Amino acid sequence: MTTKKQFPWLYFVINGIFILVAFIIFFNFIPKNWFQKKQQTFHSDRERIELKLPAKGFLAKEEVIVNSPVNGKVKRLATAGELQAKNTDIAEITSSGGGVTKVKNTEEGFITYIIDHCETTHTLANFTNKTLLLPEILSPPVKKEKVNDEQSVKKGDFLFKILKNTSIKYILYVESDPFTHIQNGKEYVFSLSKPTSIMVPGTVESMIPAEKGSFFVVLDCSYYNDTMINERYVEGGFYFGFSDGYRIPQLAMGVEENDKQDKQDKQYFLYIENDSGSIQKKYVQVSTYISATKEYVITGYTDTKEKFSENVAIYKDIKQAEKSLSKSGK
C-alpha cells in the first residue's frame, strides 16, 4: 500500500518569514542614502590613453580647371595623380571630321580628370575673407564629375584639372580646447580618419577664433597622395601620443581661477567619498582634456603625499555633491 506525500507548505512559510525579517533588519540598519550615494559616485581605473584633438573641415587647393577647346572624343594622355611639367600633352580630342587637338597644361602640377564643383568656392581666400559659412566648411557641397577615355565632350566642357601646389591646406574646425594643445607655427601630426586612414605631418599656419570658444586651424601639409587630390572633406584629429592617468568626466570636475583669469593658475578639484562616508573636496593634477569624450585626464592629487587609486569613490556631478554639502551644513 502506498501513502500520498503531503506538500511541505509549512516549510516554505517558515523560510518566507525568515527572509522577510532579514530584509526588514537590513533596510533598518543600512543608511537610507546608502544606495543613492552608490549611484552618485564612480571609480576610475588607471589606463594608458591615446590623445587626439578631433577636427574636421575641407581641403583648400590651388586648382586650375581646363575646358575642352573643341567638340569631340577624349583620349587621356597623362596618368591621373602624377605631377606633370608645364606644357605637357595631357589630353587629345578627336573631332567628328578626324581632326586631332592636343591640350597641354598651362601650369606645373598634379593632373586629375575629376572635378567636384568646389574649386572656386572652397579656397583659402574665401575662407580668410569669411565668405564661407560654417555648414559649408563642415559639409562641402561636392558634386563629382569625371572625364573618361572615349568620352564625348563639347567645347567648353570640363576636360582636366591641374593642382598647382605641391602642398595642401587643411581648413579645420576644432572645438574648444581648454589646454590649447595647438600653437601657431608649430608642427603636428594629423591623423586622418576620412576619406582615408593615414597620419600626415603639417605646420599650423594660422588659428582663427570661431563661435562658442571653438577655432579654425589652417594646417599646411606637404603630403599629397591620390586620395587627397580628388577629395574635399576631411575628418580626423591632431595626434599627441599617449598619457597615463585616470579619466574624469567634465561634470565631475570643478575649476577655480584667480582674478586675472590666468590659465596657468587654474586649480582643478573633485569631490570624493572618504572612509567615513562624508563628502570631501580634493584638488587634482590634470594632464590634459579630451574634447571628443569631454573628459579630463588626471595623474593624481595635487598633494603628492596622498595617493589616488582606483578605489576612490568620485562624485559624478560636482553640483550635486555641493548641494549635498550645503544641506549637511559642512
Summary of the structure (lengths in Angstrom):
residues: 330
radius of gyration: 32.4
end to end distance: 77.6
largest distance: 116.6
contacts: 901
relative contact order: 0.16
helix: 19%
strand: 42%
